[in-house]
Amino acid sequence: MDSVSRRKASESHPVSRVAVPDAAEPEPMFDLIELLFFAYRDFVGDADRLLENYGFGRAHHRVLHFVSRRPGLTIAELLDILKITKQSLNRVLKELRDKGYVEVRAGAIDRRQRQLFPTKTGVALALSIARLQSQRFRRVFGQLQKSARADAIAFLLAMIDPAERDKVAALVSSGVRLKSLGREP
């Protein structure tokens, strides 16, 4: 292999394309990266252990959470929220539907649309998970300053890509209270 071929081969290798840090470039924030990883691991771990009893995982949790918070959500809206493929959603939705946690109905205005509704059992499971995760938040906020919750909300919103931030803020603030869904839809 001549020197030109070797240079081209090394340039095409993914590692050779990684930028070498500039001396003036700030160090990565490994402490925050790792703390966020561990906090997320433990936060979702609470739900994971409960969901195992039902044969469900994190994807089921995300779908059940948003369907329970927004009854009548369309499949297209849920795909936009979760940023997943239709194929991924269909597998999870089929399991939730088959086990009686979610109902799929034709749209009230546009019959071609598919709207998602939690069943009474789905609401109960979503509420159990939300209460479990809220216990962790209450424990943590109880150890911090009174402004900690507002600071956490501001921090998490700022972590969301700017193009999505307003949409997410509106979505979060518009969610229904699960207690009011204690009836079959």
C-alpha positions in Angstrom: 0.0 0.0 0.0 1.5 3.3 -1.0 1.5 6.4 1.3 -1.4 8.1 -0.5 -3.6 4.9 -0.1 -2.6 4.6 3.6 -3.4 8.3 4.2 -6.8 7.9 2.5 -7.6 4.8 4.5 -6.7 6.4 7.8 -8.7 9.5 6.9 -11.8 7.4 6.3 -11.5 5.6 9.7 -14.0 7.1 12.1 -11.5 7.7 14.9 -9.3 9.8 12.6 -12.3 12.1 12.0 -12.7 12.9 15.7 -11.7 16.4 16.5 -8.7 16.7 18.7 -9.6 19.1 21.6 -8.1 22.5 21.4 -6.2 23.6 24.4 -8.5 26.6 24.8 -11.6 24.3 24.6 -13.3 23.8 28.0 -13.1 20.4 29.6 -16.2 18.2 29.2 -18.5 18.4 32.2 -18.1 14.8 33.1 -19.5 15.3 36.6 -22.9 16.6 35.2 -22.9 14.0 32.4 -22.4 11.2 34.8 -24.8 12.5 37.5 -27.5 12.9 34.9 -26.9 9.3 33.8 -27.1 7.9 37.3 -30.1 10.1 38.3 -32.0 9.0 35.2 -31.0 5.3 35.8 -32.4 5.4 39.4 -35.5 7.5 38.4 -36.6 5.1 35.7 -35.4 2.1 37.7 -38.3 2.7 40.1 -40.7 2.4 37.3 -38.9 -0.5 35.6 -39.2 -2.7 38.7 -43.0 -2.1 38.8 -43.4 -2.5 35.1 -41.6 -5.9 35.2 -44.6 -7.3 37.1 -46.8 -6.6 34.1 -44.3 -7.7 31.4 -43.8 -4.1 30.3 -40.7 -2.0 29.8 -39.8 1.7 29.4 -41.4 2.0 26.0 -44.8 0.8 27.4 -44.3 3.3 30.3 -43.8 6.3 27.9 -46.8 5.4 25.8 -49.1 4.7 28.8 -47.9 8.0 30.5 -48.8 10.3 27.6 -52.0 8.5 26.6 -53.2 8.7 30.3 -52.2 12.4 30.5 -53.8 13.2 27.2 -56.8 11.0 26.5 -57.7 11.2 22.8 -54.1 11.8 21.7 -53.7 10.7 18.1 -51.1 8.2 17.0 -49.4 11.0 14.9 -49.2 13.3 18.0 -47.8 10.5 20.1 -45.2 9.7 17.5 -44.2 13.4 17.5 -43.9 13.5 21.3 -41.8 10.3 21.6 -39.8 10.8 18.4 -40.0 7.1 17.6 -40.9 5.1 14.4 -44.5 3.9 13.7 -43.1 0.4 13.8 -41.8 0.8 17.3 -45.0 2.3 18.5 -47.2 -0.4 16.9 -45.5 -3.2 18.8 -45.8 -1.5 22.2 -49.4 -0.2 21.4 -50.5 -3.7 20.4 -49.3 -5.2 23.7 -51.0 -2.4 25.8 -54.2 -2.8 23.8 -54.2 -6.6 24.0 -53.6 -6.5 27.7 -56.4 -4.0 28.3 -54.5 -0.8 29.2 -55.2 1.3 26.1 -58.0 1.6 23.6 -57.6 2.7 20.0 -60.7 4.5 18.5 -61.5 6.1 15.2 -61.2 9.9 15.4 -64.4 11.8 16.3 -63.9 14.3 13.5 -61.7 12.4 11.1 -62.5 8.7 11.1 -59.1 7.9 9.5 -57.3 9.2 12.6 -56.7 6.8 15.5 -57.1 8.3 18.9 -55.7 6.6 22.0 -57.5 6.4 25.4 -56.4 4.7 28.6 -58.7 2.1 30.1 -59.4 2.2 33.9 -56.6 -0.3 34.3 -54.3 1.8 32.2 -55.0 4.9 34.3 -54.4 2.9 37.5 -51.0 1.7 36.3 -49.9 5.1 35.0 -51.0 6.7 38.3 -49.1 4.0 40.3 -45.9 4.8 38.4 -46.3 8.5 38.6 -46.9 8.3 42.4 -43.8 6.1 42.7 -41.6 8.6 40.8 -43.2 11.5 42.6 -42.1 10.0 45.9 -38.5 10.2 44.7 -39.0 13.9 43.7 -40.6 14.7 47.1 -37.8 13.1 49.0 -35.2 15.0 47.0 -36.9 18.3 47.1 -37.5 17.9 50.8 -33.7 17.9 51.2 -33.1 21.0 49.1 -34.0 24.7 49.2 -37.6 25.8 48.6 -36.7 27.0 45.1 -35.3 23.6 44.0 -38.4 22.5 42.1 -38.7 25.7 40.2 -34.9 25.5 39.5 -35.2 21.9 38.4 -38.0 22.8 36.0 -36.0 25.7 34.6 -32.9 23.5 34.2 -34.8 20.7 32.4 -36.6 23.1 30.1 -33.3 24.7 29.2 -31.9 21.2 28.4 -34.5 20.8 25.7 -33.5 21.9 22.2 -34.6 25.5 21.7 -36.8 24.6 18.6 -38.8 22.2 20.8 -38.8 24.0 24.1 -42.0 26.1 23.8 -43.9 23.0 22.4 -42.7 20.9 25.3 -43.5 23.6 27.9 -47.1 23.9 26.5 -47.5 20.1 26.5 -46.3 19.7 30.1 -48.5 22.5 31.4 -51.6 21.2 29.5 -51.6 17.7 30.9 -54.8 16.5 32.6 -54.8 15.2 36.2 -54.9 11.4 36.3 -57.2 11.4 39.3 -60.0 12.9 37.2 -59.7 9.9 34.8 -60.9 7.3 37.3 -63.7 6.1 35.0 -63.7 4.1 31.8 -63.3 6.4 28.8 
